[in-house]
Amino acid sequence: MNPYILATLLFGLGLGTTITFASSHWLLAWMGLEMNTLAIIPLMAQNHHPRAVEATTKYFLTQATAAAMLLFASTTNAWLTGQWNIEQMTHPVPTTMIILALALKVGLAPVHAWLPEVLQGLDLTTGLILSTWQKLAPFALILQIHPTNPTILIALGIASTLVGGWGGLNQTQLRKILAYSSIAHLGWMILILQFSPSLTLLTLMTYFVMTFSTFLVFKLNKATNINTLATSWAKTPALTALAPLVLLSLGGLPPLTGFMPKWLILQELSKQDLAPVATLAALSALLSLYFYLRLTYAMTLTMSPNSLTGTAAWRLPSLQSTLPVATSLVATLALLPLTPAVTAILTL
């Protein structure tokens, strides 16, 4: 892609998110989300591969549906209450519709079906943008709405953690596994949203760091399925030794960074007398942990060609810079000791 066009599209992506961040009016927020969608579509279809075009079309249709729903709900809210302000949502009907529209935007269960399909059709770089940056603007809006019916957020959260766990169990494609991982993590964020918004933000940031390092590791290995991952030890042994730790951090195992948000969320849910919800969430995390362990097993405990019928790739030196991977790996693996500091900041 022409660097000028790429720069323009990335600027549009940043501007759309910034407009949504800065807006207090529903129309302006909607406009920011639309700019965001329109800017990423050429990035998604740049390979001109039939799968990429199909994924782009699916993404466009779901995002257009969510945007139309959002516009309809905000207009209904203005008609019922005379308010266009995002923080002045008082009527339950438009509030619920807006939460569902934003759930469709980010890919929360039960409106998640587009996310694995879309992510599977994209290259790893665009997939990374879709899994991280594209979640920011809708989340900024979800954080500003105070739902009149708190049960809907708990229902969305539990459904997402369960679907994210079950869905990834029988997958062999890494991008689909990362999509289900994304759904499960979003479920954890939505679950705690109404009790501790700052904890949601912390979970979102740790998810971004972990997903960033996972995508970069897969990109360095040029891996898109489990078979390719199983033969990566011959090409990049040091990275293959660290990658399982990144995956286990995504699964939320101590003493890695990914354990911190899950620990704090379960603690907060218990404080709110929601022990059954906390138990369900913890059990669904075990489902996610199972498919991360599958990837870990394929990378470390199997030796090609005895195990998986994968073709060993050419051992060409990678042109990708290793500094971003190194930085994000440190953040993914070693931030758990900062938990006391984080809890002190959250209670301020």
C-alpha positions as CSV (number, residue, x, y, z in Angstrom):
1,M,0.0,0.0,0.0
2,N,1.1,3.5,-0.8
3,P,2.7,5.1,2.4
4,Y,0.7,8.3,1.9
5,I,-2.6,6.4,1.7
6,L,-1.6,4.2,4.7
7,A,-0.7,7.4,6.7
8,T,-4.1,8.9,5.8
9,L,-6.0,5.8,6.8
10,L,-4.1,5.5,10.1
11,F,-4.7,9.2,10.8
12,G,-8.5,8.6,10.1
13,L,-8.4,5.7,12.5
14,G,-6.8,7.8,15.2
15,L,-9.1,10.8,14.6
16,G,-12.3,8.6,14.7
17,T,-11.3,7.2,18.1
18,T,-10.3,10.6,19.4
19,I,-13.6,12.2,18.3
20,T,-15.5,9.5,20.2
21,F,-13.3,10.0,23.3
22,A,-13.9,13.7,23.3
23,S,-17.6,13.7,22.5
24,S,-20.4,14.2,25.0
25,H,-23.1,14.3,22.3
26,W,-24.4,11.0,20.8
27,L,-24.2,12.2,17.1
28,L,-20.6,13.2,17.5
29,A,-19.8,9.8,19.1
30,W,-21.6,8.0,16.3
31,M,-19.6,10.0,13.7
32,G,-16.3,9.0,15.4
33,L,-17.3,5.3,15.3
34,E,-18.2,5.6,11.6
35,M,-14.9,7.3,10.8
36,N,-13.1,4.5,12.6
37,T,-15.0,1.8,10.6
38,L,-14.4,3.5,7.2
39,A,-10.7,4.0,7.9
40,I,-10.0,0.3,8.8
41,I,-11.9,-1.2,5.8
42,P,-9.2,-0.4,3.1
43,L,-6.6,-1.8,5.6
44,M,-8.5,-5.0,5.9
45,A,-9.0,-5.5,2.1
46,Q,-5.5,-4.5,1.0
47,N,-4.4,-8.0,0.3
48,H,-7.2,-8.5,-2.4
49,H,-7.5,-12.1,-1.2
50,P,-11.0,-13.6,-1.4
51,R,-10.9,-14.4,2.3
52,A,-9.8,-10.8,3.2
53,V,-12.6,-9.3,1.0
54,E,-15.2,-11.7,2.6
55,A,-14.0,-10.7,6.1
56,T,-14.1,-7.0,5.2
57,T,-17.7,-7.3,3.9
58,K,-18.8,-9.2,7.0
59,Y,-17.1,-6.6,9.2
60,F,-18.7,-3.7,7.3
61,L,-22.2,-5.2,7.5
62,T,-22.0,-5.9,11.3
63,Q,-20.5,-2.4,12.1
64,A,-23.1,-0.7,9.9
65,T,-25.8,-2.6,11.7
66,A,-24.4,-1.6,15.1
67,A,-24.0,2.0,14.0
68,A,-27.6,2.2,12.7
69,M,-28.8,0.6,16.0
70,L,-26.8,3.2,18.0
71,L,-28.2,6.1,16.0
72,F,-31.7,4.8,16.3
73,A,-31.3,4.3,20.1
74,S,-29.8,7.8,20.6
75,T,-32.6,9.4,18.5
76,T,-35.2,7.5,20.5
77,N,-33.5,8.7,23.7
78,A,-33.6,12.3,22.5
79,W,-37.3,11.9,21.6
80,L,-38.2,10.4,25.0
81,T,-36.1,12.5,27.3
82,G,-35.0,15.5,25.2
83,Q,-31.4,14.7,26.0
84,W,-28.5,14.1,23.5
85,N,-25.9,13.9,26.2
86,I,-24.1,10.6,26.6
87,E,-24.1,10.7,30.4
88,Q,-27.8,11.7,30.7
89,M,-29.1,8.3,29.7
90,T,-32.1,7.7,32.0
91,H,-34.7,5.8,30.0
92,P,-34.2,2.0,30.1
93,V,-35.2,1.2,26.5
94,P,-32.6,3.3,24.6
95,T,-30.0,2.5,27.2
96,T,-30.4,-1.3,26.7
97,M,-30.4,-0.8,22.9
98,I,-27.2,1.2,23.0
99,I,-25.5,-1.3,25.2
100,L,-26.5,-4.1,22.7
101,A,-25.3,-2.0,19.8
102,L,-21.9,-1.4,21.4
103,A,-21.7,-5.1,22.4
104,L,-22.1,-5.9,18.6
105,K,-19.4,-3.3,17.8
106,V,-16.8,-5.0,20.1
107,G,-18.0,-8.6,19.6
108,L,-19.5,-9.6,23.0
109,A,-21.6,-12.8,23.2
110,P,-24.3,-13.4,22.1
111,V,-23.6,-11.0,19.2
112,H,-20.0,-12.3,18.7
113,A,-20.4,-14.6,15.7
114,W,-18.7,-12.2,13.3
115,L,-15.5,-11.7,15.2
116,P,-13.8,-15.1,14.7
117,E,-14.8,-15.2,11.0
118,V,-13.5,-11.7,10.3
119,L,-10.2,-12.1,12.2
120,Q,-9.5,-15.4,10.4
121,G,-9.6,-13.6,7.0
122,L,-7.1,-10.9,8.0
123,D,-3.3,-10.7,8.2
124,L,-1.8,-10.6,11.7
125,T,-1.0,-6.8,11.6
126,T,-4.6,-5.8,10.7
127,G,-5.9,-8.4,13.1
128,L,-3.9,-6.8,15.9
129,I,-5.5,-3.4,15.1
130,L,-8.9,-4.9,15.1
131,S,-8.3,-6.8,18.4
132,T,-6.9,-3.7,20.2
133,W,-7.4,-0.2,18.8
134,Q,-10.9,-0.9,17.5
135,K,-12.1,-1.8,21.0
136,L,-11.2,1.6,22.5
137,A,-14.0,3.9,21.1
138,P,-16.9,1.6,21.9
139,F,-15.5,0.9,25.4
140,A,-15.2,4.7,26.0
141,L,-18.9,4.9,25.4
142,I,-19.8,1.8,27.5
143,L,-17.9,3.3,30.4
144,Q,-19.9,6.5,30.2
145,I,-23.3,4.9,30.2
146,H,-24.8,4.1,33.6
147,P,-27.2,1.2,32.8
148,T,-30.6,1.4,34.5
149,N,-30.7,-2.5,34.5
150,P,-27.4,-3.9,35.8
151,T,-28.4,-7.5,35.1
152,I,-27.8,-7.0,31.3
153,L,-24.1,-6.4,31.8
154,I,-23.7,-9.4,34.1
155,A,-25.6,-11.6,31.5
156,L,-23.4,-10.3,28.6
157,G,-20.2,-10.8,30.7
158,I,-21.0,-14.4,31.8
159,A,-22.2,-15.3,28.2
160,S,-19.0,-13.9,26.8
161,T,-16.6,-15.7,29.2
162,L,-18.4,-19.0,28.6
163,V,-18.6,-18.6,24.8
164,G,-15.0,-17.4,24.6
165,G,-13.9,-20.6,26.5
166,W,-16.1,-23.1,24.7
167,G,-15.6,-21.6,21.2
168,G,-11.8,-21.8,21.2
169,L,-11.6,-25.5,22.4
170,N,-11.7,-27.2,19.0
171,Q,-9.9,-24.5,16.9
172,T,-6.6,-25.1,15.1
173,Q,-6.3,-21.7,13.5
174,L,-4.5,-19.2,15.7
175,R,-6.4,-16.1,14.7
176,K,-9.7,-17.8,15.6
177,I,-8.3,-18.8,18.9
178,L,-7.2,-15.2,19.5
179,A,-10.7,-14.1,18.5
180,Y,-12.3,-16.3,21.1
181,S,-9.7,-15.2,23.7
182,S,-10.8,-11.6,22.9
183,I,-14.5,-12.5,23.5
184,A,-13.6,-14.1,26.9
185,H,-11.5,-11.1,28.0
186,L,-14.2,-8.7,27.0
187,G,-16.6,-10.7,29.1
188,W,-14.4,-10.2,32.2
189,M,-14.3,-6.4,31.5
190,I,-18.1,-6.1,31.1
191,L,-18.7,-8.2,34.2
192,I,-17.0,-5.7,36.5
193,L,-17.9,-2.5,34.6
194,Q,-20.7,-1.3,36.9
195,F,-18.9,-2.0,40.1
196,S,-15.4,-0.7,39.3
197,P,-14.9,1.1,36.0
198,S,-11.2,1.7,36.8
199,L,-10.7,-2.1,37.1
200,T,-12.3,-2.5,33.6
201,L,-9.8,0.0,32.3
202,L,-6.9,-1.9,33.9
203,T,-8.2,-5.2,32.4
204,L,-8.5,-3.6,29.0
205,M,-4.9,-2.3,29.2
206,T,-3.4,-5.6,30.3
207,Y,-5.4,-7.4,27.6
208,F,-3.9,-5.0,25.0
209,V,-0.4,-5.6,26.2
210,M,-0.8,-9.4,26.2
211,T,-2.6,-9.5,22.8
212,F,0.1,-7.2,21.3
213,S,2.9,-9.6,22.3
214,T,0.9,-12.7,21.2
215,F,0.3,-11.2,17.7
216,L,3.9,-10.1,17.4
217,V,5.2,-13.5,18.4
218,F,3.0,-15.2,15.8
219,K,4.0,-12.6,13.2
220,L,7.7,-13.2,13.9
221,N,7.1,-17.0,13.5
222,K,4.9,-16.4,10.5
223,A,2.5,-18.8,12.2
224,T,-1.3,-18.9,11.5
225,N,-2.1,-22.4,12.7
226,I,-1.0,-24.9,15.4
227,N,1.1,-27.0,13.0
228,T,3.3,-24.0,12.0
229,L,3.7,-23.2,15.7
230,A,4.9,-26.7,16.4
231,T,7.8,-26.3,14.0
232,S,8.8,-22.9,15.1
233,W,11.4,-24.1,17.7
234,A,13.9,-24.8,15.0
235,K,13.6,-21.3,13.6
236,T,13.4,-19.1,16.7
237,P,14.3,-21.1,19.8
238,A,14.4,-18.2,22.3
239,L,11.0,-16.9,21.2
240,T,9.5,-20.4,21.3
241,A,10.7,-20.7,24.9
242,L,9.0,-17.3,25.8
243,A,5.8,-17.7,23.7
244,P,4.2,-20.4,26.1
245,L,4.6,-18.0,29.0
246,V,2.8,-15.3,27.0
247,L,-0.1,-17.7,26.3
248,L,-0.3,-18.7,29.9
249,S,-0.3,-15.0,30.9
250,L,-3.3,-14.6,28.5
251,G,-4.9,-17.6,30.4
252,G,-4.4,-15.8,33.7
253,L,-1.9,-18.0,35.5
254,P,0.1,-16.6,38.4
255,P,2.9,-15.4,38.6
256,L,2.3,-13.7,35.2
257,T,0.7,-10.3,34.5
258,G,-2.6,-11.8,33.2
259,F,-3.4,-13.1,36.7
260,M,-3.7,-9.6,38.2
261,P,-6.9,-8.4,36.5
262,K,-8.7,-11.7,37.0
263,W,-7.7,-11.8,40.7
264,L,-8.9,-8.2,41.3
265,I,-12.1,-8.9,39.4
266,L,-13.0,-12.0,41.4
267,Q,-12.2,-10.2,44.6
268,E,-14.5,-7.3,43.7
269,L,-17.3,-9.6,42.6
270,S,-17.1,-11.4,46.0
271,K,-17.3,-8.0,47.8
272,Q,-20.5,-7.3,45.8
273,D,-22.1,-10.6,47.1
274,L,-21.9,-12.1,43.6
275,A,-20.1,-15.3,44.6
276,P,-22.0,-17.5,42.0
277,V,-21.1,-15.1,39.2
278,A,-17.4,-15.1,40.3
279,T,-17.4,-18.9,40.5
280,L,-18.9,-19.2,36.9
281,A,-16.3,-16.7,35.6
282,A,-13.4,-18.5,37.3
283,L,-14.7,-21.9,35.8
284,S,-15.0,-20.4,32.4
285,A,-11.4,-19.1,32.7
286,L,-10.4,-22.8,32.9
287,L,-11.9,-23.4,29.5
288,S,-9.8,-20.7,28.0
289,L,-6.7,-22.0,29.9
290,Y,-7.2,-25.4,28.2
291,F,-6.7,-24.1,24.7
292,Y,-3.8,-21.9,25.7
293,L,-2.2,-25.1,27.2
294,R,-2.9,-26.9,23.9
295,L,-0.8,-24.2,22.1
296,T,1.9,-24.4,24.8
297,Y,2.0,-28.2,24.4
298,A,2.3,-28.0,20.6
299,M,5.2,-25.5,21.0
300,T,7.3,-27.0,23.8
301,L,6.4,-30.7,24.3
302,T,6.3,-32.0,20.8
303,M,9.2,-32.3,18.4
304,S,8.6,-32.1,14.7
305,P,8.3,-34.3,12.6
306,N,7.1,-36.9,15.1
307,S,3.9,-35.1,16.2
308,L,2.1,-32.8,13.9
309,T,2.2,-33.1,10.2
310,G,3.5,-29.6,9.6
311,T,5.9,-28.5,6.8
312,A,9.0,-26.9,8.3
313,A,9.4,-23.3,7.0
314,W,12.6,-21.8,5.5
315,R,14.8,-20.4,8.2
316,L,15.1,-16.9,6.7
317,P,16.1,-14.1,9.0
318,S,13.1,-11.9,10.0
319,L,13.1,-8.3,8.9
320,Q,10.8,-7.4,11.8
321,S,12.2,-5.3,14.6
322,T,12.5,-7.2,17.8
323,L,12.3,-4.2,20.2
324,P,8.5,-4.1,20.3
325,V,8.3,-7.8,21.0
326,A,10.9,-7.6,23.8
327,T,9.2,-4.6,25.5
328,S,5.7,-6.2,25.3
329,L,7.0,-9.5,26.5
330,V,8.5,-7.9,29.7
331,A,5.2,-6.2,30.3
332,T,3.2,-9.4,29.7
333,L,5.3,-11.6,32.0
334,A,6.5,-9.4,34.8
335,L,4.0,-6.8,36.0
336,L,2.3,-8.9,38.7
337,P,4.5,-7.5,41.5
338,L,3.0,-4.1,40.8
339,T,-0.4,-5.3,42.0
340,P,-0.3,-3.5,45.4
341,A,0.6,-0.2,43.6
342,V,-2.3,-0.8,41.2
343,T,-4.8,-1.5,43.9
344,A,-3.7,1.7,45.8
345,I,-4.3,3.7,42.6
346,L,-7.7,2.1,42.0
347,T,-8.8,3.0,45.5
348,L,-7.9,6.6,45.2
